[in-house]
Amino acid sequence: MLTLMAAGLPNRKIAESLELSEKTVKNYVHGVLMKLNVTTRTEAASKALSELLVDPAECRRVRLMGTTETSCQPDAGAGIRPSGFAAQAP
């Protein structure tokens, strides 16, 4: 999730990629912002990249491809998940 956010993908694209509803993605994004103690997606991306919570090369690849055909899974993002959400089993 955090990698896709840091790559600049909108909620709609993230939802399509992860096969989640856009509302679920919106809730996850809110949870990520809270966990990172930031208020915007831009701040979250900056913090994620500067603290190496995401792989910068993967973010660039996702951004350049314009797609989310990636190894990212709903629980991607260095284990950052909104509170109350359990990891999904593989």
N, C-alpha and C positions, 0 to 999 in steps of 0.2 A: 504494500500500500504506500509506504513512505517513498519508495523508489519511484513509483508512478507519479506521486505528487511532486517530488523533486524534479522529475522530468518535465513537469508543466502540463500534464494531462488533465483535462477537465473531468469532473465527476462522471459525466456520461460515458466517456471513453474508458475510465477506470472500471465503471460498472459493467460495460460490455466485456472487457478483458477478463474480469474476475467472475463473470456470470452472477453478478449480484444486482439488486435493484439500486437505482440511483439514490433512493432514500437511505438505504443501508450504507452506501458509500459516504453519503453526507454525514451520517452519524459516526462512521469510522474516522472521517477526516476531523470532525469536531473532537473526538477522543484523542487523536494524535496531537492536535493543537494543544489540548489540555496537558497531555503527558509531557510535551516538550516545553510547556510554559511559554507559549507564543500565541499571538492573536491572528496572524495571517498565514496563508499558505506560503507566501514568499519568505517570511521569517522561518517557517518550518523547513523549507528547502535549504535555506542558507545554513541553518543550524545542523541539519542532517549532513550536508556536504562538508562543513567545516569540522564537525566532530566525527566524520567518517562513519556515520550511522548507515549510510548507503554507499554503494560502489559508484563513484563518479563516472566511470567508463560505461556502466550499465545505464545510468541516467542519460548520458549522451547518446548511446545506441538507441534507446527507446525514443528519445526526442527526434533524432535524425530519421529513424524509420517511420515516424509518424504513426506507429502502431504499438500495440501492447503485446505483440507476440513475443513473449519473454518468459523467462523462468520464474518470474514473480508470481507469488501465490498470495491469497488473501491475508496470510499472516506474515508476509514479508515486511521488512523494515526494522530489522534488528530487534524483533520481538516486541516492538511497540504496538500495542493494541488498546483500543478504548477499554477502560475498566468495565467489568461486567461481561466482556466477550471472551469466550474460551477459544483456544486454538482449535482449528478444524483438523480432524484426523485426515491423513493422506489417503 
